[in-house]
Amino acid sequence: MKINEHTALLTPKILLVPYSSHHVPTYHDWMQDPDLQAATASEPLTLQEEYAMQESWRTDADKLTFIICAPPPIEPEHITAEEEDAPHGMIGDVNLFLNPDDEDEGPDDGNGVQKLIGEIEIMIAERTQQGKGIGREVLMTFMWYILQSHTLSMNEYHSSNPNGKKSSCLNCLRAKVNKDNVRSMRLFEGVGFKKVSATPNYFGEMELRWTICADSLKDVETRLDVIPQVLAFKS
């Protein structure tokens, strides 16, 4: 998506920045790790393919991503590419995939609204940063941004994927977690996601969902230690 191409999110624990070309070599190195490949159900790409993938994340209307970085030691007025988000400070990434919610069986509201489901994935790639509570901070900050930017993201998605509807809205968020990944399941359940079934699906994944409602933003803000700062990202 293009809505976050000039946006960074800062909290005392993390910095989220748009996935940019200078992040690709480090990201490519991460994805050579068989454990990360297995955890993300990913196949290794060539460096050239990774650059193409980065470009698609920045332009495709059904994908939203941030690179997770360590926060700068001094709070900046804005984030400058390759400075506050230099490769040595990269920690992982967080992504949102948008798709029509084909399982929604609610009544037609008569407005031709296309209901979407957003699938969230979080990867803390740097092993030294795992187990420090960063995943929860990332998830809550990302959910806050998704809700704050709902109108912009839905307009961008709908302009490319109208599917015969007048508008689009985000119905719920979901995560698909390997049945043996207890840590990830606890992360999502800890912020209110609920399992849709007591048993894993065909691929050995547990699906968890979080329904979006009128009070969702307030709910997220009460769970946050601090409201994230929205800073300009300058390349």
C-alpha positions, -999 to +999 in steps of 0.1 A: +000+000+000+010+036-006-008+051+024+022+046+047+051+054+023+058+087+042+048+075+077+068+061+106+054+050+140+074+055+171+070+042+207+096+039+235+102+003+224+099+002+186+101+022+154+080+011+125+090+024+090+079+017+054+097-013+038+123+004+016+150-007-008+178-002+017+162-028+040+162-055+013+197-070+018+192-075+055+157-089+049+171-112+023+198-125+047+171-131+074+151-152+050+180-176+043+174-190+078+154-223+076+137-216+109+123-183+097+113-199+064+094-226+084+078-200+108+066-178+079+058-206+054+082-189+030+104-200+002+139-184-002+141-158-029+170-145-049+181-110-040+167-097-072+133-114-064+134-098-030+138-063-045+108-070-067+088-082-036+097-051-017+084-030-046+051-049-046+047-044-009+050-006-014+025-005-043+000-034-041-033-021-026-040-053-007-008-054+013+005-031+041+039-036+057+063-020+081+099-029+090+104-031+128+134-013+140+149-004+174+139+031+185+165+059+181+182+069+213+170+105+210+135+113+199+136+128+164+113+153+148+111+130+117+126+098+105+153+100+078+157+069+057+190+050+062+196+069+095+172+061+122+161+029+103+196+018+092+200-020+086+219-026+119+188-015+138+163-037+119+145-063+141+117-078+118+086-069+100+048-068+104+023-073+075-014-070+067-030-089+038-065-078+027-090-101+011-128-102+008-143-119+038-162-147+020-172-163+053-192-133+064-229-143+064-244-112+077-274-096+060-269-074+030-270-038+043-282-025+010-252-003+005-231-027-015-203-027+011-175-052+004-164-066+038-127-075+041-106-096+064-071-085+072-045-112+080-017-101+103+018-116+103+046-106+127+082-117+124+109-109+150+138-120+129+167-109+152+171-137+177+186-114+204+153-094+203+129-124+207+112-130+241+114-093+251+078-083+246+085-066+213+059-087+195+031-073+216+042-037+212+044-042+174+010-059+173-008-032+193+009-004+174+000-019+141-036-025+151-038+011+162-025+023+129-049+000+109-078+015+128-066+051+126-060+048+088-091+027+080-107+052+056-075+058+036-066+021+034-102+011+024-102+038-003-069+026-017-080-010-017-113-003-032-099+018-060-080-013-072-105-040-061-141-027-063-155-062-071-188-046-081-193-030-047-197+007-038-172+007-010-150-016+012-147-019+050-125-040+073-147-066+090-121-083+112-084-091+117-071-127+118-039-146+124-030-181+114-005-197+137+011-231+137-005-253+163+028-258+180+037-221+182+023-215+217+042-182+221+024-166+190-010-179+201-005-163+235+005-131+219-027-128+198-050-141+225-035-117+250-048-087+230-083-102+224-080-125+194-102-156+197-097-191+182-123-199+156-120-236+163-105-259+189-087-279+163-061-269+137-069-266+100-056-289+072-023-271+073-018-275+110-027-239+118-049-224+144-069-194+132-076-166+156-099-136+148-105-101+163-138-085+152-137-048+145-165-027+160-172+010+169-152+007+201-122-011+186-099+019+185-107+028+221-101-008+231-066-008+215-057+026+230-066+014+266-042-016+260-013+006+248+012+019+273+015+050+252-002+062+220+023+059+191+038+090+176+031+094+139+063+109+123+071+119+087+094+094+070+118+112+046+138+094+020 
